[in-house]
Protein backbone atom coordinates (compact mmCIF):
# COMPACT_ATOMS: atom_id res chain seq x y z
CA UNK A 1 0.00 0.00 0.00
CA UNK A 2 1.50 3.33 -1.02
CA UNK A 3 0.97 6.05 1.61
CA UNK A 4 3.53 8.82 1.90
CA UNK A 5 3.86 11.56 4.49
CA UNK A 6 4.93 15.14 3.79
CA UNK A 7 4.98 17.10 7.05
CA UNK A 8 1.54 16.34 8.56
CA UNK A 9 -0.12 15.49 5.25
CA UNK A 10 -0.61 11.93 4.09
CA UNK A 11 -0.95 11.13 0.41
CA UNK A 12 -1.89 7.90 -1.26
CA UNK A 13 -1.29 6.47 -4.70
CA UNK A 14 -3.64 7.79 -7.39
CA UNK A 15 -4.43 4.22 -8.45
CA UNK A 16 -5.80 3.27 -5.01
CA UNK A 17 -9.27 3.90 -3.60
CA UNK A 18 -10.52 4.43 -0.07
CA UNK A 19 -13.88 2.69 0.29
CA UNK A 20 -16.40 2.78 3.10
CA UNK A 21 -20.06 2.15 3.73
CA UNK A 22 -22.28 3.66 6.40
CA UNK A 23 -25.75 3.14 7.76
CA UNK A 24 -28.42 5.83 7.40
CA UNK A 25 -27.02 7.78 10.36
CA UNK A 26 -23.47 7.85 9.00
CA UNK A 27 -22.06 5.10 11.22
CA UNK A 28 -19.35 3.10 9.46
CA UNK A 29 -20.36 -0.44 8.50
CA UNK A 30 -17.43 -1.22 6.18
CA UNK A 31 -13.90 0.13 5.73
CA UNK A 32 -11.38 -1.19 3.21
CA UNK A 33 -7.71 -1.75 4.07
CA UNK A 34 -6.57 1.62 2.69
CA UNK A 35 -9.20 3.45 4.74
CA UNK A 36 -8.04 1.66 7.88
CA UNK A 37 -4.34 2.27 7.13
CA UNK A 38 -4.58 5.96 6.27
CA UNK A 39 -7.03 6.84 9.05
CA UNK A 40 -4.78 5.40 11.74
CA UNK A 41 -7.74 3.70 13.39
CA UNK A 42 -8.16 -0.05 13.70
CA UNK A 43 -11.04 -1.75 11.92
CA UNK A 44 -12.61 -2.37 15.33
CA UNK A 45 -12.43 1.36 16.16
CA UNK A 46 -13.97 2.34 12.81
CA UNK A 47 -16.86 -0.11 12.48
CA UNK A 48 -19.86 1.37 14.24
CA UNK A 49 -18.19 4.76 14.71
CA UNK A 50 -19.70 7.87 13.11
CA UNK A 51 -17.95 8.73 9.83
CA UNK A 52 -17.41 12.23 11.17
CA UNK A 53 -14.71 10.76 13.43
CA UNK A 54 -12.50 11.87 10.51
CA UNK A 55 -13.86 15.40 10.23
CA UNK A 56 -11.08 17.95 9.99
CA UNK A 57 -11.60 21.43 11.44
CA UNK A 58 -10.63 22.92 8.05
CA UNK A 59 -13.81 21.56 6.46
CA UNK A 60 -16.79 23.91 6.13
CA UNK A 61 -19.92 22.49 7.74
CA UNK A 62 -21.96 23.52 4.72
CA UNK A 63 -20.09 20.98 2.53
CA UNK A 64 -21.42 18.19 4.76
CA UNK A 65 -24.89 19.74 4.74
CA UNK A 66 -24.81 19.70 0.92
CA UNK A 67 -23.60 16.12 0.97
CA UNK A 68 -26.33 14.91 3.35
CA UNK A 69 -29.06 16.90 1.56
CA UNK A 70 -28.18 15.23 -1.74
CA UNK A 71 -27.64 11.62 -0.66
CA UNK A 72 -30.71 11.53 1.56
CA UNK A 73 -32.84 12.36 -1.48
CA UNK A 74 -31.21 9.57 -3.49
CA UNK A 75 -28.72 11.66 -5.43
CA UNK A 76 -25.00 11.09 -5.72
CA UNK A 77 -22.42 13.75 -4.91
CA UNK A 78 -18.75 14.46 -5.45
CA UNK A 79 -16.75 16.57 -3.01
CA UNK A 80 -13.25 17.53 -2.00
CA UNK A 81 -12.81 16.58 1.64
CA UNK A 82 -9.95 17.10 4.07
CA UNK A 83 -9.93 14.32 6.68
CA UNK A 84 -8.14 14.05 10.01
CA UNK A 85 -6.33 10.90 11.10
CA UNK A 86 -6.39 9.44 14.59
CA UNK A 87 -3.00 10.98 15.38
CA UNK A 88 -3.83 14.45 14.00
CA UNK A 89 -2.37 14.21 10.52
CA UNK A 90 -4.57 14.94 7.51
CA UNK A 91 -5.26 13.78 3.98
CA UNK A 92 -7.34 15.13 1.12
CA UNK A 93 -9.74 13.01 -0.92
CA UNK A 94 -11.90 13.46 -3.97
CA UNK A 95 -15.01 11.70 -2.70
CA UNK A 96 -17.91 10.11 -4.52
CA UNK A 97 -20.84 9.30 -2.24
CA UNK A 98 -23.98 7.51 -3.31
CA UNK A 99 -26.98 5.91 -1.58
CA UNK A 100 -27.26 2.13 -1.19
CA UNK A 101 -30.73 0.79 -1.95
CA UNK A 102 -32.58 -2.29 -0.73
CA UNK A 103 -33.35 -4.23 -3.92
CA UNK A 104 -36.82 -5.32 -2.79
CA UNK A 105 -38.17 -2.12 -1.25
CA UNK A 106 -36.06 0.32 -3.29
CA UNK A 107 -35.49 2.31 -0.06
CA UNK A 108 -32.16 3.80 0.91
CA UNK A 109 -30.49 1.57 3.52
CA UNK A 110 -27.07 3.21 3.72
CA UNK A 111 -24.37 5.09 1.85
CA UNK A 112 -21.29 4.07 -0.13
CA UNK A 113 -18.25 6.27 -0.54
CA UNK A 114 -15.29 5.81 -2.85
CA UNK A 115 -12.46 8.27 -2.44
CA UNK A 116 -9.41 8.74 -4.54
CA UNK A 117 -6.36 10.93 -4.38
CA UNK A 118 -7.31 14.42 -5.53
CA UNK A 119 -5.36 16.53 -7.97
CA UNK A 120 -2.99 19.14 -6.57
CA UNK A 121 -4.73 21.68 -8.80
CA UNK A 122 -8.10 20.82 -7.26
CA UNK A 123 -6.79 21.24 -3.73
CA UNK A 124 -5.14 24.56 -4.65
CA UNK A 125 -8.50 25.83 -5.96
CA UNK A 126 -10.73 24.42 -3.20
CA UNK A 127 -8.62 25.08 -0.10
CA UNK A 128 -8.78 28.93 -0.16
CA UNK A 129 -12.52 28.80 -0.86
CA UNK A 130 -13.00 26.45 2.11
CA UNK A 131 -11.00 28.86 4.30
CA UNK A 132 -13.31 31.74 3.33
CA UNK A 133 -16.34 29.55 4.00
CA UNK A 134 -15.08 28.57 7.46
CA UNK A 135 -14.47 32.22 8.36
CA UNK A 136 -17.98 33.05 7.18
CA UNK A 137 -19.39 30.19 9.29
CA UNK A 138 -17.69 31.56 12.42
CA UNK A 139 -19.59 34.83 12.12
CA UNK A 140 -22.73 34.05 10.14
CA UNK A 141 -23.26 30.30 10.39
CA UNK A 142 -23.92 27.87 7.59
CA UNK A 143 -25.99 30.43 5.66
CA UNK A 144 -23.01 32.76 5.38
CA UNK A 145 -20.78 29.91 4.26
CA UNK A 146 -23.34 28.84 1.66
CA UNK A 147 -23.44 32.42 0.37
CA UNK A 148 -19.66 32.30 -0.24
CA UNK A 149 -20.01 29.02 -2.13
CA UNK A 150 -23.03 30.22 -4.12
CA UNK A 151 -21.30 33.48 -5.07
CA UNK A 152 -18.14 31.62 -6.11
CA UNK A 153 -20.11 29.22 -8.31
CA UNK A 154 -22.12 32.08 -9.77
CA UNK A 155 -18.96 33.99 -10.69
CA UNK A 156 -17.55 30.86 -12.33
CA UNK A 157 -20.90 30.17 -14.03
CA UNK A 158 -20.90 26.51 -12.95
CA UNK A 159 -22.94 24.22 -10.73
CA UNK A 160 -21.41 22.67 -7.61
CA UNK A 161 -21.01 19.32 -9.41
CA UNK A 162 -19.38 20.96 -12.44
CA UNK A 163 -17.00 22.82 -10.15
CA UNK A 164 -15.89 19.71 -8.23
CA UNK A 165 -15.59 17.56 -11.35
CA UNK A 166 -13.58 20.21 -13.22
CA UNK A 167 -10.58 19.60 -10.97
CA UNK A 168 -10.38 15.82 -10.78
BAFI-3210 file (N, C-alpha, C; in Angstrom, 3 decimals, decimal comma, padded with zeros to 6 digits):
// residues 168
n [1|2|3|4|5|6|7|8|9|10|11|12|13|14|15|16|17|18|19|20|21|22|23|24|25|26|27|28|29|30|31|32|33|34|35|36|37|38|39|40|41|42|43|44|45|46|47|48|49|50|51|52|53|54|55|56|57|58|59|60|61|62|63|64|65|66|67|68|69|70|71|72|73|74|75|76|77|78|79|80|81|82|83|84|85|86|87|88|89|90|91|92|93|94|95|96|97|98|99|100|101|102|103|104|105|106|107|108|109|110|111|112|113|114|115|116|117|118|119|120|121|122|123|124|125|126|127|128|129|130|131|132|133|134|135|136|137|138|139|140|141|142|143|144|145|146|147|148|149|150|151|152|153|154|155|156|157|158|159|160|161|162|163|164|165|166|167|168]
n.u [000,857|000,626|001,350|002,338|004,102|004,184|005,344|002,686|000,817|-000,776|-000,488|-001,851|-001,460|-002,463|-003,779|-005,137|-007,991|-010,010|-012,476|-015,673|-018,598|-021,693|-024,309|-027,694|-027,431|-024,866|-022,961|-020,114|-020,049|-018,502|-015,071|-012,396|-009,039|-007,191|-008,511|-008,540|-005,758|-004,820|-006,346|-005,498|-006,871|-008,029|-009,724|-011,696|-012,105|-013,189|-015,532|-018,890|-018,477|-019,185|-018,949|-017,996|-015,909|-013,594|-013,630|-012,167|-011,077|-010,733|-012,702|-015,565|-018,755|-020,983|-020,406|-020,756|-023,442|-024,540|-023,760|-025,189|-027,838|-028,121|-027,565|-029,469|-031,773|-031,506|-029,676|-026,417|-023,147|-020,206|-017,228|-014,604|-012,713|-011,182|-009,663|-009,106|-006,656|-006,321|-004,106|-003,843|-002,818|-003,417|-005,369|-006,263|-009,140|-010,840|-014,026|-016,670|-019,951|-022,720|-026,132|-027,127|-029,304|-032,087|-032,830|-035,389|-037,332|-036,603|-035,730|-033,562|-030,831|-028,395|-025,111|-022,550|-019,162|-016,559|-013,285|-010,699|-007,295|-006,912|-006,426|-003,580|-004,033|-006,806|-006,997|-005,565|-007,311|-009,699|-009,060|-008,510|-011,067|-012,584|-011,431|-012,350|-015,060|-015,201|-014,434|-016,593|-018,616|-017,981|-018,831|-021,357|-022,690|-023,910|-025,428|-024,068|-021,704|-022,658|-023,473|-021,003|-020,045|-022,101|-021,890|-019,296|-019,591|-021,473|-020,022|-018,163|-019,829|-020,839|-022,249|-022,338|-021,550|-020,314|-018,186|-016,673|-016,070|-014,517|-011,942|-010,599]
n.v [-001,168|002,171|004,832|008,038|010,450|013,901|016,356|017,007|015,941|013,257|011,264|009,296|006,702|007,428|005,430|003,943|003,307|004,606|003,080|003,026|002,156|003,251|003,301|004,591|006,717|007,516|005,973|003,932|000,989|-000,562|-000,696|-000,361|-001,777|000,304|002,562|001,995|001,889|004,512|006,177|005,637|004,435|001,379|-001,412|-002,295|-000,015|001,690|000,476|000,892|003,363|006,909|008,382|010,916|010,954|011,396|014,008|017,004|020,092|022,057|021,832|023,144|023,305|023,478|022,047|019,399|019,531|019,974|017,554|015,624|016,513|015,939|013,092|011,941|012,331|010,583|011,177|011,283|012,487|014,445|015,474|017,535|016,653|017,215|015,178|014,080|012,253|009,641|010,297|013,023|013,882|014,744|014,196|014,668|014,001|013,095|012,702|010,393|009,915|007,879|006,739|003,566|001,098|-000,934|-003,809|-004,992|-003,275|-000,844|001,246|003,588|002,288|002,792|004,275|004,648|005,210|006,180|007,076|008,902|009,839|013,279|015,833|017,992|020,505|020,753|020,798|023,152|025,015|024,613|024,750|027,533|028,600|027,043|027,958|030,629|030,086|028,810|030,903|032,584|030,994|031,101|033,616|034,055|031,648|028,617|029,583|031,880|030,776|029,198|031,221|032,255|030,064|029,845|032,362|032,149|029,999|031,139|033,280|031,812|030,616|027,974|024,821|023,266|020,554|020,584|022,270|020,798|018,486|019,531|019,699|017,208]
n.w [000,000|-000,861|000,900|001,577|003,577|003,992|005,843|007,925|006,276|004,666|001,795|-000,831|-003,274|-006,587|-007,948|-006,137|-004,001|-001,434|000,411|001,856|003,758|005,125|007,628|007,693|009,447|009,239|010,472|010,384|008,502|006,940|006,036|003,875|003,453|002,839|003,805|006,545|007,044|006,323|007,940|010,499|012,487|013,991|012,465|014,185|015,767|013,865|012,701|013,262|014,354|014,084|010,852|010,860|012,605|011,355|010,638|009,722|011,119|009,235|007,372|005,863|007,390|005,806|003,497|004,265|004,892|002,341|001,170|002,753|002,271|-000,457|-000,737|000,921|-000,478|-002,484|-004,437|-005,996|-005,019|-005,473|-003,859|-002,529|000,193|003,286|005,523|008,918|010,642|013,139|014,710|014,304|011,873|008,382|005,381|001,996|-000,009|-003,026|-003,119|-003,812|-003,212|-002,689|-002,442|-000,975|-001,987|-000,916|-002,615|-002,831|-001,595|-002,598|-001,041|000,556|002,284|003,297|002,806|000,354|-000,150|-002,240|-002,426|-003,888|-004,598|-004,715|-007,256|-007,270|-008,280|-007,929|-005,107|-004,603|-005,661|-004,228|-001,462|-000,570|-000,919|000,832|003,220|003,302|003,524|006,022|007,722|007,262|008,344|011,050|011,831|010,634|010,459|008,849|006,711|005,874|004,992|002,913|001,218|000,374|-001,105|-003,052|-004,333|-005,373|-007,179|-008,870|-009,966|-011,398|-013,140|-012,991|-011,858|-008,575|-008,809|-011,359|-010,787|-008,850|-010,319|-012,326|-011,517|-011,218]
ca.u [000,000|001,497|000,969|003,528|003,857|004,931|004,978|001,545|-000,124|-000,610|-000,954|-001,894|-001,287|-003,644|-004,435|-005,801|-009,265|-010,521|-013,881|-016,398|-020,057|-022,280|-025,753|-028,419|-027,015|-023,469|-022,062|-019,349|-020,356|-017,434|-013,903|-011,380|-007,709|-006,569|-009,196|-008,038|-004,343|-004,582|-007,034|-004,782|-007,739|-008,164|-011,038|-012,613|-012,428|-013,971|-016,856|-019,865|-018,195|-019,699|-017,950|-017,410|-014,708|-012,496|-013,858|-011,077|-011,599|-010,630|-013,813|-016,787|-019,924|-021,955|-020,091|-021,417|-024,889|-024,815|-023,600|-026,328|-029,065|-028,185|-027,639|-030,714|-032,836|-031,211|-028,723|-025,003|-022,421|-018,748|-016,751|-013,247|-012,813|-009,947|-009,926|-008,139|-006,330|-006,386|-002,998|-003,829|-002,370|-004,566|-005,260|-007,338|-009,736|-011,900|-015,010|-017,910|-020,845|-023,985|-026,977|-027,257|-030,733|-032,579|-033,348|-036,819|-038,172|-036,057|-035,491|-032,162|-030,485|-027,067|-024,370|-021,291|-018,246|-015,290|-012,459|-009,405|-006,358|-007,312|-005,360|-002,988|-004,732|-008,101|-006,791|-005,144|-008,500|-010,728|-008,623|-008,781|-012,521|-013,001|-010,997|-013,310|-016,339|-015,077|-014,474|-017,982|-019,392|-017,693|-019,593|-022,726|-023,257|-023,918|-025,990|-023,007|-020,780|-023,337|-023,444|-019,663|-020,008|-023,034|-021,304|-018,143|-020,110|-022,123|-018,961|-017,545|-020,904|-020,902|-022,944|-021,414|-021,006|-019,380|-017,001|-015,888|-015,587|-013,582|-010,584|-010,375]
ca.v [000,000|003,330|006,048|008,822|011,565|015,137|017,096|016,345|015,490|011,931|011,130|007,902|006,474|007,794|004,217|003,275|003,898|004,434|002,694|002,782|002,149|003,661|003,142|005,829|007,775|007,851|005,096|003,100|-000,439|-001,220|000,129|-001,186|-001,751|001,623|003,451|001,663|002,267|005,962|006,842|005,397|003,699|-000,048|-001,745|-002,372|001,361|002,342|-000,114|001,368|004,760|007,870|008,731|012,229|010,756|011,869|015,402|017,949|021,425|022,924|021,562|023,910|022,490|023,516|020,981|018,188|019,740|019,699|016,119|014,915|016,897|015,228|011,624|011,531|012,361|009,568|011,655|011,094|013,750|014,457|016,568|017,530|016,583|017,097|014,324|014,049|010,899|009,437|010,979|014,446|014,206|014,938|013,784|015,135|013,014|013,460|011,700|010,107|009,295|007,507|005,909|002,128|000,788|-002,285|-004,228|-005,321|-002,124|000,325|002,306|003,799|001,574|003,213|005,091|004,070|006,270|005,807|008,271|008,740|010,929|014,419|016,528|019,142|021,679|020,817|021,237|024,561|025,825|024,423|025,084|028,932|028,799|026,450|028,861|031,742|029,554|028,566|032,221|033,048|030,189|031,560|034,834|034,051|030,301|027,869|030,425|032,764|029,908|028,837|032,417|032,299|029,019|030,216|033,481|031,623|029,215|032,084|033,993|030,858|030,170|026,512|024,218|022,671|019,321|020,957|022,825|019,714|017,562|020,212|019,597|015,824]
ca.w [000,000|-001,017|001,615|001,896|004,487|003,786|007,048|008,565|005,251|004,092|000,413|-001,261|-004,701|-007,385|-008,451|-005,013|-003,602|-000,074|000,291|003,099|003,729|006,404|007,757|007,403|010,365|009,001|011,217|009,458|008,503|006,176|005,727|003,215|004,074|002,689|004,737|007,877|007,127|006,266|009,051|011,742|013,394|013,698|011,923|015,331|016,164|012,813|012,481|014,242|014,712|013,106|009,832|011,165|013,426|010,513|010,229|009,987|011,439|008,053|006,460|006,132|007,741|004,717|002,535|004,758|004,736|000,920|000,975|003,345|001,563|-001,739|-000,660|001,564|-001,485|-003,489|-005,432|-005,721|-004,907|-005,451|-003,009|-002,002|001,642|004,067|006,677|010,010|011,097|014,590|015,378|014,005|010,516|007,510|003,985|001,116|-000,917|-003,968|-002,695|-004,523|-002,243|-003,308|-001,584|-001,194|-001,951|-000,730|-003,921|-002,789|-001,252|-003,287|-000,061|000,911|003,517|003,715|001,848|-000,125|-000,538|-002,852|-002,441|-004,544|-004,376|-005,535|-007,974|-006,569|-008,803|-007,258|-003,726|-004,653|-005,963|-003,202|-000,104|-000,162|-000,856|002,108|004,298|003,333|003,996|007,464|008,364|007,179|009,292|012,420|012,121|010,138|010,391|007,588|005,655|005,378|004,264|001,661|000,366|-000,238|-002,129|-004,116|-005,073|-006,114|-008,307|-009,773|-010,690|-012,329|-014,028|-012,954|-010,727|-007,613|-009,407|-012,435|-010,145|-008,233|-011,346|-013,224|-010,971|-010,782]
c.u [000,906|000,906|002,264|003,139|004,777|004,461|003,830|000,504|000,243|-001,155|-000,935|-001,888|-002,580|-004,383|-005,158|-007,073|-009,565|-012,009|-014,470|-017,892|-020,533|-023,756|-026,400|-028,007|-025,553|-022,485|-021,417|-019,713|-019,315|-016,318|-012,870|-010,015|-007,039|-007,195|-008,657|-006,606|-004,152|-005,235|-006,280|-005,612|-007,686|-009,552|-012,080|-013,037|-013,339|-015,382|-017,783|-019,658|-018,827|-018,587|-017,289|-016,279|-013,485|-012,592|-012,711|-011,676|-011,510|-011,762|-015,035|-017,965|-020,909|-021,667|-020,782|-022,928|-025,299|-024,793|-024,825|-027,638|-029,213|-028,382|-028,924|-031,905|-032,561|-030,239|-027,299|-024,345|-020,921|-018,336|-015,265|-013,385|-011,416|-010,309|-008,787|-007,906|-006,403|-005,293|-002,823|-003,261|-003,626|-004,276|-006,489|-007,848|-010,686|-012,932|-016,197|-018,785|-022,192|-024,812|-026,879|-028,738|-030,981|-033,236|-034,848|-037,693|-037,778|-035,889|-034,001|-031,898|-029,096|-026,405|-023,011|-020,408|-016,961|-014,496|-011,121|-008,544|-006,746|-006,120|-004,842|-003,674|-006,075|-007,984|-006,425|-006,321|-009,479|-010,309|-008,863|-010,281|-013,053|-012,606|-011,951|-014,652|-016,310|-015,123|-015,901|-018,859|-019,190|-018,560|-021,065|-023,357|-023,203|-024,453|-024,919|-021,996|-021,368|-023,332|-022,091|-019,590|-020,889|-022,466|-020,120|-018,609|-020,770|-021,090|-018,305|-018,536|-020,949|-021,754|-021,898|-020,756|-019,995|-018,067|-016,097|-015,300|-014,590|-012,131|-010,302|-008,948]
c.v [001,236|004,574|006,772|009,981|012,715|016,094|016,361|015,839|014,088|011,948|009,657|007,831|006,747|006,588|003,438|004,026|003,595|004,154|002,503|002,754|002,575|003,286|004,503|007,005|008,160|007,041|004,108|001,626|-001,245|-000,218|-000,768|-000,975|-000,387|002,626|003,230|002,171|003,777|006,695|006,706|004,686|002,217|-000,274|-001,760|-000,974|002,042|001,791|000,278|002,812|005,690|008,262|010,068|012,147|011,304|013,349|016,308|019,330|022,391|022,708|022,401|022,971|022,414|022,451|019,690|018,314|019,450|018,197|015,364|015,246|016,108|013,731|011,142|011,585|011,388|010,002|011,304|012,462|013,484|015,625|016,404|017,585|016,444|016,320|014,392|012,604|010,837|010,222|012,438|014,845|014,433|014,390|014,286|013,969|013,704|012,360|011,611|009,351|009,057|006,669|004,424|001,817|-000,680|-002,691|-004,489|-004,096|-000,851|001,527|002,389|003,117|001,965|004,028|004,462|005,218|005,668|007,097|007,966|009,953|012,094|015,034|017,689|020,429|021,853|021,316|022,723|025,489|025,787|024,947|026,554|029,247|028,248|027,363|030,048|031,280|029,322|029,889|032,762|032,287|030,663|032,752|034,739|032,685|029,711|028,715|031,326|031,974|029,516|030,017|032,549|031,283|029,387|031,348|033,025|030,868|030,119|032,840|033,090|030,326|028,645|026,065|023,660|021,430|019,627|021,486|021,719|018,802|018,204|020,039|018,207|015,553]
c.w [000,000|-000,358|001,948|002,803|004,141|004,877|007,733|007,565|004,768|002,678|000,051|-002,772|-005,460|-007,958|-007,360|-004,638|-002,145|-000,222|001,682|002,811|005,101|006,427|007,493|008,294|010,193|009,818|010,258|009,626|007,733|005,925|005,054|003,867|003,978|003,648|006,155|008,036|007,185|007,434|010,368|012,796|013,046|013,099|013,043|015,792|015,148|012,689|013,632|014,662|013,677|012,131|010,145|012,188|012,693|010,169|010,673|010,212|010,265|007,046|006,833|006,403|006,580|003,649|002,966|004,704|003,298|000,644|001,497|002,635|000,271|-001,564|000,010|000,608|-002,631|-004,560|-005,025|-005,610|-004,933|-004,567|-002,731|-000,488|002,249|005,324|007,679|010,428|012,622|015,316|014,955|012,655|009,661|006,116|003,234|000,282|-001,885|-003,782|-003,645|-003,536|-002,916|-002,333|-001,968|-001,013|-001,620|-002,040|-003,924|-002,564|-001,993|-002,345|000,226|002,251|004,046|002,628|001,570|-000,591|-001,087|-002,986|-003,087|-004,238|-005,287|-006,262|-007,119|-007,002|-008,106|-005,832|-003,698|-004,924|-004,783|-001,829|000,274|-000,090|000,460|003,278|004,434|003,900|005,507|008,231|008,371|008,175|010,727|012,789|011,740|009,976|008,992|006,433|005,039|004,556|002,912|000,698|-000,327|-001,375|-003,319|-004,972|-005,918|-007,355|-009,345|-010,609|-011,739|-013,372|-014,163|-011,774|-009,762|-008,211|-010,505|-011,856|-009,597|-009,294|-012,302|-012,785|-010,434|-010,715]
res [x|x|x|x|x|x|x|x|x|x|x|x|x|x|x|x|x|x|x|x|x|x|x|x|x|x|x|x|x|x|x|x|x|x|x|x|x|x|x|x|x|x|x|x|x|x|x|x|x|x|x|x|x|x|x|x|x|x|x|x|x|x|x|x|x|x|x|x|x|x|x|x|x|x|x|x|x|x|x|x|x|x|x|x|x|x|x|x|x|x|x|x|x|x|x|x|x|x|x|x|x|x|x|x|x|x|x|x|x|x|x|x|x|x|x|x|x|x|x|x|x|x|x|x|x|x|x|x|x|x|x|x|x|x|x|x|x|x|x|x|x|x|x|x|x|x|x|x|x|x|x|x|x|x|x|x|x|x|x|x|x|x|x|x|x|x|x|x]
***
